[in-house]
Amino acid sequence: MMMQVQYKTGCKAMVIPADAFAPAFFDLKSRLAGDILQKAVNYTIQLVIWGDYAQYPSRALATFITESNRDRAVFYAAEEP
């Protein structure tokens, strides 16, 4: 999807609501988040994922979100940008 958006529109950024992702995305053991976010980095697309992450009380996820927000490729936002 990211590549299609970039190819068809020339857009280099996407904002996606967190509830568009399967719950497995927020379970870091599934590796789904890492795989998807690596695609964003590879395709040089800035990705904003916004929503309420309180329903995922994982300390590892909180650390992952903090670390992701330090980079320019992926940003997690609590409110719609």
N, CA, C and O atoms as a GROMACS GRO file, in nm:
protein
  324
    1MET      N    1   0.083  -0.119   0.000
    1MET     CA    2   0.000   0.000   0.000
    1MET      C    3   0.087   0.125   0.000
    1MET      O    4   0.060   0.219  -0.074
    2MET      N    5   0.192   0.126   0.084
    2MET     CA    6   0.277   0.245   0.090
    2MET      C    7   0.340   0.275  -0.045
    2MET      O    8   0.345   0.390  -0.088
    3MET      N    9   0.387   0.171  -0.111
    3MET     CA   10   0.452   0.190  -0.240
    3MET      C   11   0.352   0.238  -0.345
    3MET      O   12   0.387   0.322  -0.428
    4GLN      N   13   0.230   0.186  -0.342
    4GLN     CA   14   0.128   0.229  -0.437
    4GLN      C   15   0.093   0.375  -0.417
    4GLN      O   16   0.078   0.450  -0.514
    5VAL      N   17   0.078   0.417  -0.292
    5VAL     CA   18   0.048   0.557  -0.264
    5VAL      C   19   0.161   0.647  -0.316
    5VAL      O   20   0.136   0.749  -0.379
    6GLN      N   21   0.284   0.607  -0.288
    6GLN     CA   22   0.398   0.687  -0.333
    6GLN      C   23   0.403   0.691  -0.486
    6GLN      O   24   0.423   0.798  -0.544
    7TYR      N   25   0.387   0.579  -0.550
    7TYR     CA   26   0.397   0.571  -0.695
    7TYR      C   27   0.285   0.649  -0.764
    7TYR      O   28   0.310   0.723  -0.859
    8LYS      N   29   0.162   0.631  -0.716
    8LYS     CA   30   0.047   0.692  -0.784
    8LYS      C   31   0.029   0.839  -0.754
    8LYS      O   32  -0.024   0.914  -0.836
    9THR      N   33   0.073   0.884  -0.635
    9THR     CA   34   0.048   1.023  -0.597
    9THR      C   35   0.175   1.105  -0.579
    9THR      O   36   0.169   1.228  -0.578
   10GLY      N   37   0.288   1.039  -0.565
   10GLY     CA   38   0.412   1.111  -0.538
   10GLY      C   39   0.424   1.152  -0.392
   10GLY      O   40   0.520   1.217  -0.353
   11CYS      N   41   0.326   1.112  -0.313
   11CYS     CA   42   0.324   1.146  -0.171
   11CYS      C   43   0.433   1.071  -0.096
   11CYS      O   44   0.456   0.953  -0.121
   12LYS      N   45   0.501   1.140  -0.006
   12LYS     CA   46   0.609   1.080   0.071
   12LYS      C   47   0.573   1.066   0.217
   12LYS      O   48   0.660   1.036   0.299
   13ALA      N   49   0.445   1.086   0.253
   13ALA     CA   50   0.403   1.075   0.392
   13ALA      C   51   0.261   1.018   0.397
   13ALA      O   52   0.179   1.044   0.309
   14MET      N   53   0.235   0.940   0.502
   14MET     CA   54   0.103   0.881   0.522
   14MET      C   55   0.064   0.894   0.669
   14MET      O   56   0.148   0.880   0.758
   15VAL      N   57  -0.063   0.921   0.693
   15VAL     CA   58  -0.118   0.923   0.828
   15VAL      C   59  -0.222   0.811   0.834
   15VAL      O   60  -0.318   0.810   0.756
   16ILE      N   61  -0.201   0.718   0.926
   16ILE     CA   62  -0.290   0.602   0.936
   16ILE      C   63  -0.340   0.590   1.081
   16ILE      O   64  -0.259   0.593   1.174
   17PRO      N   65  -0.471   0.576   1.100
   17PRO     CA   66  -0.521   0.557   1.237
   17PRO      C   67  -0.477   0.421   1.292
   17PRO      O   68  -0.472   0.322   1.218
   18ALA      N   69  -0.446   0.418   1.419
   18ALA     CA   70  -0.398   0.295   1.482
   18ALA      C   71  -0.498   0.181   1.470
   18ALA      O   72  -0.459   0.065   1.461
   19ASP      N   73  -0.627   0.213   1.471
   19ASP     CA   74  -0.726   0.106   1.464
   19ASP      C   75  -0.736   0.043   1.324
   19ASP      O   76  -0.812  -0.053   1.305
   20ALA      N   77  -0.661   0.095   1.227
   20ALA     CA   78  -0.654   0.032   1.096
   20ALA      C   79  -0.559  -0.088   1.096
   20ALA      O   80  -0.558  -0.169   1.003
   21PHE      N   81  -0.479  -0.099   1.202
   21PHE     CA   82  -0.384  -0.209   1.215
   21PHE      C   83  -0.445  -0.321   1.298
   21PHE      O   84  -0.522  -0.297   1.391
   22ALA      N   85  -0.409  -0.443   1.264
   22ALA     CA   86  -0.451  -0.559   1.342
   22ALA      C   87  -0.386  -0.551   1.480
   22ALA      O   88  -0.276  -0.496   1.491
   23PRO      N   89  -0.449  -0.604   1.584
   23PRO     CA   90  -0.389  -0.602   1.717
   23PRO      C   91  -0.249  -0.664   1.720
   23PRO      O   92  -0.167  -0.626   1.804
   24ALA      N   93  -0.221  -0.758   1.631
   24ALA     CA   94  -0.087  -0.819   1.626
   24ALA      C   95   0.021  -0.718   1.596
   24ALA      O   96   0.137  -0.738   1.633
   25PHE      N   97  -0.014  -0.608   1.530
   25PHE     CA   98   0.084  -0.503   1.501
   25PHE      C   99   0.144  -0.448   1.630
   25PHE      O  100   0.262  -0.415   1.634
   26PHE      N  101   0.063  -0.438   1.734
   26PHE     CA  102   0.108  -0.380   1.861
   26PHE      C  103   0.165  -0.485   1.957
   26PHE      O  104   0.206  -0.451   2.068
   27ASP      N  105   0.168  -0.609   1.914
   27ASP     CA  106   0.234  -0.716   1.990
   27ASP      C  107   0.371  -0.734   1.926
   27ASP      O  108   0.383  -0.798   1.821
   28LEU      N  109   0.473  -0.680   1.988
   28LEU     CA  110   0.605  -0.678   1.927
   28LEU      C  111   0.661  -0.818   1.901
   28LEU      O  112   0.747  -0.835   1.815
   29LYS      N  113   0.612  -0.916   1.974
   29LYS     CA  114   0.658  -1.054   1.950
   29LYS      C  115   0.618  -1.104   1.812
   29LYS      O  116   0.681  -1.195   1.758
   30SER      N  117   0.515  -1.047   1.755
   30SER     CA  118   0.469  -1.089   1.622
   30SER      C  119   0.562  -1.038   1.511
   30SER      O  120   0.560  -1.091   1.400
   31ARG      N  121   0.643  -0.938   1.541
   31ARG     CA  122   0.737  -0.876   1.447
   31ARG      C  123   0.668  -0.802   1.333
   31ARG      O  124   0.734  -0.753   1.242
   32LEU      N  125   0.535  -0.794   1.337
   32LEU     CA  126   0.460  -0.728   1.231
   32LEU      C  127   0.494  -0.578   1.225
   32LEU      O  128   0.515  -0.524   1.116
   33ALA      N  129   0.498  -0.512   1.339
   33ALA     CA  130   0.530  -0.369   1.341
   33ALA      C  131   0.667  -0.343   1.282
   33ALA      O  132   0.684  -0.254   1.199
   34GLY      N  133   0.765  -0.420   1.325
   34GLY     CA  134   0.901  -0.401   1.275
   34GLY      C  135   0.909  -0.421   1.125
   34GLY      O  136   0.978  -0.346   1.056
   35ASP      N  137   0.840  -0.522   1.074
   35ASP     CA  138   0.842  -0.549   0.930
   35ASP      C  139   0.778  -0.436   0.851
   35ASP      O  140   0.831  -0.393   0.749
   36ILE      N  141   0.663  -0.388   0.898
   36ILE     CA  142   0.592  -0.281   0.827
   36ILE      C  143   0.671  -0.150   0.836
   36ILE      O  144   0.684  -0.078   0.736
   37LEU      N  145   0.723  -0.119   0.953
   37LEU     CA  146   0.797   0.006   0.968
   37LEU      C  147   0.927   0.003   0.888
   37LEU      O  148   0.973   0.107   0.840
   38GLN      N  149   0.987  -0.114   0.874
   38GLN     CA  150   1.107  -0.124   0.792
   38GLN      C  151   1.075  -0.094   0.646
   38GLN      O  152   1.157  -0.035   0.576
   39LYS      N  153   0.957  -0.132   0.600
   39LYS     CA  154   0.914  -0.099   0.464
   39LYS      C  155   0.904   0.052   0.447
   39LYS      O  156   0.946   0.106   0.345
   40ALA      N  157   0.849   0.121   0.547
   40ALA     CA  158   0.838   0.266   0.539
   40ALA      C  159   0.977   0.328   0.526
   40ALA      O  160   0.997   0.421   0.448
   41VAL      N  161   1.072   0.278   0.602
   41VAL     CA  162   1.209   0.328   0.596
   41VAL      C  163   1.268   0.298   0.458
   41VAL      O  164   1.330   0.385   0.397
   42ASN      N  165   1.251   0.176   0.411
   42ASN     CA  166   1.306   0.137   0.281
   42ASN      C  167   1.249   0.220   0.167
   42ASN      O  168   1.322   0.256   0.074
   43TYR      N  169   1.121   0.251   0.172
   43TYR     CA  170   1.055   0.328   0.066
   43TYR      C  171   1.063   0.478   0.091
   43TYR      O  172   1.007   0.556   0.014
   44THR      N  173   1.132   0.519   0.195
   44THR     CA  174   1.148   0.660   0.236
   44THR      C  175   1.013   0.732   0.245
   44THR      O  176   0.996   0.843   0.194
   45ILE      N  177   0.920   0.667   0.311
   45ILE     CA  178   0.789   0.726   0.336
   45ILE      C  179   0.779   0.758   0.485
   45ILE      O  180   0.803   0.672   0.569
   46GLN      N  181   0.743   0.882   0.516
   46GLN     CA  182   0.719   0.917   0.655
   46GLN      C  183   0.581   0.866   0.692
   46GLN      O  184   0.484   0.886   0.620
   47LEU      N  185   0.574   0.800   0.806
   47LEU     CA  186   0.451   0.736   0.849
   47LEU      C  187   0.412   0.787   0.987
   47LEU      O  188   0.493   0.785   1.080
   48VAL      N  189   0.288   0.833   0.998
   48VAL     CA  190   0.233   0.873   1.128
   48VAL      C  191   0.120   0.776   1.162
   48VAL      O  192   0.028   0.757   1.083
   49ILE      N  193   0.130   0.718   1.279
   49ILE     CA  194   0.026   0.627   1.328
   49ILE      C  195  -0.036   0.695   1.449
   49ILE      O  196   0.031   0.715   1.550
   50TRP      N  197  -0.164   0.730   1.439
   50TRP     CA  198  -0.225   0.803   1.550
   50TRP      C  199  -0.339   0.723   1.611
   50TRP      O  200  -0.412   0.652   1.543
   51GLY      N  201  -0.350   0.739   1.740
   51GLY     CA  202  -0.458   0.671   1.811
   51GLY      C  203  -0.426   0.656   1.959
   51GLY      O  204  -0.327   0.708   2.009
   52ASP      N  205  -0.513   0.583   2.026
   52ASP     CA  206  -0.500   0.559   2.169
   52ASP      C  207  -0.426   0.427   2.190
   52ASP      O  208  -0.476   0.320   2.156
   53TYR      N  209  -0.306   0.436   2.246
   53TYR     CA  210  -0.225   0.317   2.269
   53TYR      C  211  -0.239   0.264   2.411
   53TYR      O  212  -0.172   0.168   2.448
   54ALA      N  213  -0.325   0.324   2.492
   54ALA     CA  214  -0.343   0.283   2.631
   54ALA      C  215  -0.396   0.140   2.641
   54ALA      O  216  -0.375   0.072   2.741
   55GLN      N  217  -0.465   0.096   2.538
   55GLN     CA  218  -0.519  -0.041   2.542
   55GLN      C  219  -0.410  -0.147   2.524
   55GLN      O  220  -0.436  -0.266   2.539
   56TYR      N  221  -0.288  -0.102   2.494
   56TYR     CA  222  -0.174  -0.192   2.481
   56TYR      C  223  -0.073  -0.157   2.590
   56TYR      O  224   0.015  -0.074   2.567
   57PRO      N  225  -0.085  -0.217   2.708
   57PRO     CA  226  -0.004  -0.175   2.823
   57PRO      C  227   0.140  -0.228   2.824
   57PRO      O  228   0.208  -0.219   2.926
   58SER      N  229   0.186  -0.281   2.714
   58SER     CA  230   0.320  -0.338   2.708
   58SER      C  231   0.429  -0.232   2.728
   58SER      O  232   0.430  -0.129   2.661
   59ARG      N  233   0.519  -0.259   2.820
   59ARG     CA  234   0.631  -0.168   2.843
   59ARG      C  235   0.725  -0.166   2.722
   59ARG      O  236   0.780  -0.062   2.686
   60ALA      N  237   0.741  -0.282   2.660
   60ALA     CA  238   0.825  -0.292   2.540
   60ALA      C  239   0.767  -0.207   2.427
   60ALA      O  240   0.842  -0.141   2.353
   61LEU      N  241   0.634  -0.207   2.412
   61LEU     CA  242   0.570  -0.125   2.310
   61LEU      C  243   0.590   0.022   2.339
   61LEU      O  244   0.618   0.100   2.249
   62ALA      N  245   0.574   0.061   2.465
   62ALA     CA  246   0.595   0.201   2.502
   62ALA      C  247   0.737   0.246   2.468
   62ALA      O  248   0.757   0.358   2.419
   63THR      N  249   0.834   0.161   2.494
   63THR     CA  250   0.974   0.192   2.460
   63THR      C  251   0.991   0.200   2.308
   63THR      O  252   1.059   0.289   2.258
   64PHE      N  253   0.930   0.107   2.238
   64PHE     CA  254   0.937   0.105   2.092
   64PHE      C  255   0.879   0.234   2.034
   64PHE      O  256   0.937   0.292   1.942
   65ILE      N  257   0.765   0.279   2.086
   65ILE     CA  258   0.702   0.402   2.039
   65ILE      C  259   0.792   0.522   2.068
   65ILE      O  260   0.810   0.608   1.982
   66THR      N  261   0.849   0.527   2.187
   66THR     CA  262   0.940   0.637   2.222
   66THR      C  263   1.059   0.641   2.128
   66THR      O  264   1.096   0.747   2.078
   67GLU      N  265   1.119   0.526   2.102
   67GLU     CA  266   1.234   0.519   2.012
   67GLU      C  267   1.194   0.555   1.869
   67GLU      O  268   1.269   0.625   1.800
   68SER      N  269   1.080   0.510   1.824
   68SER     CA  270   1.034   0.543   1.689
   68SER      C  271   1.012   0.692   1.673
   68SER      O  272   1.042   0.749   1.568
   69ASN      N  273   0.960   0.756   1.776
   69ASN     CA  274   0.933   0.899   1.768
   69ASN      C  275   1.059   0.984   1.765
   69ASN      O  276   1.052   1.104   1.735
   70ARG      N  277   1.174   0.926   1.795
   70ARG     CA  278   1.300   1.000   1.786
   70ARG      C  279   1.352   1.007   1.643
   70ARG      O  280   1.436   1.091   1.611
   71ASP      N  281   1.302   0.919   1.558
   71ASP     CA  282   1.345   0.912   1.420
   71ASP      C  283   1.250   0.995   1.334
   71ASP      O  284   1.148   1.043   1.381
   72ARG      N  285   1.285   1.011   1.209
   72ARG     CA  286   1.201   1.089   1.118
   72ARG      C  287   1.110   1.003   1.032
   72ARG      O  288   1.020   1.055   0.966
   73ALA      N  289   1.130   0.873   1.033
   73ALA     CA  290   1.054   0.786   0.944
   73ALA      C  291   0.914   0.753   0.997
   73ALA      O  292   0.817   0.757   0.922
   74VAL      N  293   0.905   0.720   1.124
   74VAL     CA  294   0.778   0.677   1.182
   74VAL      C  295   0.752   0.754   1.309
   74VAL      O  296   0.841   0.770   1.392
   75PHE      N  297   0.629   0.802   1.324
   75PHE     CA  298   0.592   0.878   1.443
   75PHE      C  299   0.457   0.828   1.492
   75PHE      O  300   0.363   0.811   1.414
   76TYR      N  301   0.448   0.805   1.620
   76TYR     CA  302   0.323   0.767   1.684
   76TYR      C  303   0.264   0.891   1.752
   76TYR      O  304   0.333   0.959   1.828
   77ALA      N  305   0.138   0.921   1.723
   77ALA     CA  306   0.073   1.038   1.781
   77ALA      C  307  -0.052   0.994   1.856
   77ALA      O  308  -0.125   0.905   1.811
   78ALA      N  309  -0.076   1.056   1.970
   78ALA     CA  310  -0.195   1.023   2.049
   78ALA      C  311  -0.320   1.088   1.991
   78ALA      O  312  -0.431   1.038   2.011
   79GLU      N  313  -0.301   1.198   1.920
   79GLU     CA  314  -0.415   1.271   1.862
   79GLU      C  315  -0.396   1.281   1.711
   79GLU      O  316  -0.283   1.274   1.661
   80GLU      N  317  -0.504   1.298   1.640
   80GLU     CA  318  -0.496   1.310   1.495
   80GLU      C  319  -0.414   1.432   1.458
   80GLU      O  320  -0.439   1.543   1.506
   81PRO      N  321  -0.314   1.412   1.372
   81PRO     CA  322  -0.229   1.526   1.331
   81PRO      C  323  -0.303   1.624   1.243
   81PRO      O  324  -0.246   1.725   1.201
   0.00000   0.00000   0.00000
